[in-house]
Amino acid sequence: MRLTVSLNKGIEVVIPQAMPQVQANKMIPGFILKQQHWINTTLQKLQSQQNHKALLRECQLPETIFIKAAGKEIRVVYEKLEIDKLLLRVHNPATIMISGALNDRYHVFKLLEQHFKNHAYGFLQKRLSQMSEQTGLIYNRLTVRAQKTRWGSCSAKKNINLNYRLLFVDIQLLDYILLHELVHTVHLNHSRNFWRLVEQFMPDYKHRDKQISQVRKELPCWIFYKELMQ
């Protein structure tokens, strides 16, 4: 038997064609009971996703963008033009201008992501190099990407990948993520030795780790623009 859950259809149990209906009727209540925890967790997750998408649909073009990790505020100026494409120009370190077809929020948000993704590399690379020098943990190469869920990763070749969204988190949490990935250059798993080494450099890492789980709620809504298209 197979179980599916959705907000529209509720709980559905699919039984094999060869299974007699009488036998299925007897087994279904117990089958559902055993899966109750998974059902509740899945329904909560689906409801949360639905609520999140509802908020996304209300997301407006940002007038200011706060780069929390750097403590900088960027002003965004818009210029609506009757052209098909969008252009982003940097007026000065504190102001950017977006010109073009502003009615398509998806492409405006995408342009913002591209801009800050490019901006993130220099900032994150400098911060990561400083922590590498402080800890003596050596990495090989840094890549910055736009990932939906992961903050970072480290390969067996000591190549570190970081999420550009780290620009928008508190500097203490950013440093925790950077240290986490640097320690993976020594221990690729999350063994006791891994956490001991993390604690050696950052005694309050547990407190920071708990905070990370709440960060997504504090990020600017436009960052999740891809979810608008799902």
C-alpha positions in Angstrom: 0.0 0.0 0.0 1.1 3.6 -0.7 0.1 6.7 1.2 -0.1 10.3 -0.3 -1.0 13.5 1.5 -2.1 16.9 0.0 -3.9 19.9 1.3 -6.5 19.6 -1.5 -7.2 15.9 -1.4 -6.2 15.1 2.1 -5.0 11.5 2.8 -5.1 9.0 0.1 -4.2 5.3 0.4 -3.4 3.4 -2.8 -3.8 -0.3 -2.6 -2.3 -2.9 -5.0 -4.7 -4.2 -7.7 -4.2 -7.7 -6.6 -5.2 -7.0 -3.0 -8.8 -8.0 -2.1 -11.0 -5.0 -1.0 -12.0 -6.8 2.2 -8.4 -7.3 3.2 -7.5 -3.7 2.3 -10.4 -2.4 4.4 -9.0 -4.2 7.4 -5.4 -3.1 6.9 -6.0 0.6 6.0 -6.8 1.9 9.5 -3.7 0.3 11.1 -1.6 1.4 8.1 -2.7 5.1 8.5 -2.2 4.9 12.3 1.4 3.8 11.9 2.1 6.7 9.5 0.3 9.3 11.8 3.5 11.2 12.7 4.6 11.4 9.1 1.1 12.5 8.0 1.0 15.3 10.7 4.6 16.5 9.8 3.9 16.5 6.1 0.6 18.4 6.5 2.3 21.1 8.6 5.1 21.4 6.1 2.6 21.7 3.2 0.6 24.3 5.1 3.7 26.3 5.9 4.7 26.2 2.2 1.3 27.4 1.2 1.4 30.3 3.7 4.9 31.2 2.5 3.7 31.3 -1.2 0.8 33.5 -0.2 3.3 36.0 1.4 5.5 35.8 -1.7 2.6 36.8 -3.9 2.4 40.0 -1.9 6.1 40.7 -2.1 6.8 44.2 -3.6 9.8 45.7 -5.3 12.2 46.7 -2.4 13.1 50.3 -2.0 16.0 49.5 0.3 18.0 46.3 0.8 19.9 45.8 4.0 23.1 43.7 3.7 23.1 42.6 7.3 26.5 40.8 7.3 28.2 44.0 6.1 26.0 46.4 8.0 25.2 48.3 4.8 21.9 49.6 3.4 21.4 49.8 -0.4 18.8 52.2 -1.9 17.0 50.9 -5.0 15.7 53.4 -7.5 13.4 52.3 -10.3 12.9 53.7 -13.8 10.0 52.3 -15.8 10.8 52.2 -19.5 8.9 50.8 -22.5 11.5 48.2 -23.3 11.5 44.4 -23.0 14.7 44.0 -21.0 15.8 45.1 -17.6 19.0 47.0 -16.8 20.7 47.3 -13.4 23.3 50.1 -12.8 25.3 50.9 -9.7 25.1 54.7 -9.1 27.3 54.6 -6.0 28.1 52.1 -3.3 24.8 52.9 -1.6 22.4 53.2 -4.6 21.5 51.0 -7.5 19.0 51.7 -10.4 16.8 49.2 -12.2 15.4 50.4 -15.5 13.0 48.7 -17.9 9.8 46.6 -17.7 9.1 46.8 -14.0 5.7 45.1 -14.1 7.4 41.7 -14.1 8.5 41.3 -10.5 10.0 37.8 -11.2 12.6 39.2 -13.5 13.3 42.2 -11.3 13.9 39.8 -8.4 16.1 37.6 -10.6 18.2 40.6 -11.6 18.7 41.5 -7.9 19.8 38.0 -7.2 22.4 38.1 -10.0 23.7 41.4 -8.8 24.1 40.4 -5.1 25.4 37.0 -6.1 28.3 38.7 -7.9 28.7 41.2 -5.0 28.8 38.3 -2.5 31.9 36.6 -3.8 34.3 39.3 -2.9 32.8 39.9 0.6 32.6 36.2 1.5 36.0 35.4 0.0 37.6 38.1 2.2 35.8 36.9 5.3 36.5 33.2 4.7 40.2 33.9 4.1 40.5 35.9 7.3 38.9 33.0 9.3 41.2 30.5 7.5 44.2 32.5 8.6 42.9 32.7 12.2 42.2 29.0 12.5 44.9 27.6 10.3 42.2 25.6 8.4 43.1 25.7 4.7 40.6 25.5 1.9 41.3 25.2 -1.8 38.7 27.1 -3.8 35.5 29.1 -3.1 32.3 29.1 -5.2 29.3 31.3 -4.5 25.9 30.0 -5.6 22.2 30.7 -5.2 20.9 27.7 -3.3 17.4 27.2 -1.9 18.2 25.4 1.3 21.9 24.8 2.0 24.1 27.6 3.4 27.3 26.0 2.4 29.2 22.8 1.6 32.8 21.5 1.4 34.1 18.8 -0.9 36.8 16.2 -0.3 39.1 18.4 -2.3 38.6 21.2 0.2 36.5 23.3 -2.2 34.0 25.4 -0.3 30.6 26.4 -1.7 28.6 29.2 -0.1 25.2 30.6 -0.6 25.0 34.3 -1.6 22.1 34.7 0.8 24.7 34.8 3.6 25.0 38.5 2.8 21.6 38.9 4.6 22.4 37.1 7.9 24.0 38.4 11.0 27.8 38.5 10.9 28.0 36.1 13.9 25.9 33.5 12.1 27.9 34.1 8.9 31.1 33.4 10.8 29.6 30.2 12.2 28.8 28.9 8.7 32.3 29.8 7.5 33.9 28.0 10.4 31.5 25.0 9.9 32.7 24.6 6.3 36.4 25.1 7.2 36.2 22.4 9.8 34.9 20.1 7.1 38.3 20.4 5.4 39.5 18.3 8.3 36.4 16.2 9.1 34.0 15.6 6.2 31.3 14.2 8.5 29.6 15.5 11.6 31.5 13.2 14.0 32.4 14.1 17.6 35.8 15.1 16.4 34.2 17.5 14.0 32.1 19.3 16.7 35.0 19.3 19.1 37.1 21.2 16.6 34.2 23.6 16.0 33.9 24.2 19.7 37.6 24.8 20.0 37.4 27.9 17.8 33.8 28.9 18.7 32.7 27.8 22.2 29.1 29.2 21.7 28.5 27.4 18.4 25.4 25.6 19.7 23.7 28.9 20.4 24.5 30.1 16.9 23.5 26.8 15.3 20.0 27.1 16.9 19.6 30.6 15.5 20.4 29.5 12.0 17.2 27.5 11.8 15.2 30.8 12.2 17.1 32.9 9.7 15.0 32.0 6.6 12.1 33.8 8.2 14.1 37.0 8.4 15.4 37.1 4.8 13.9 39.6 2.2 10.9 38.1 0.5 12.3 38.8 -3.0 15.1 36.3 -2.4 12.6 33.5 -2.8 11.4 34.6 -6.2 11.9 31.2 -7.8 9.2 29.8 -5.6 6.7 32.3 -7.2 7.0 30.3 -10.4 6.2 26.8 -8.8 
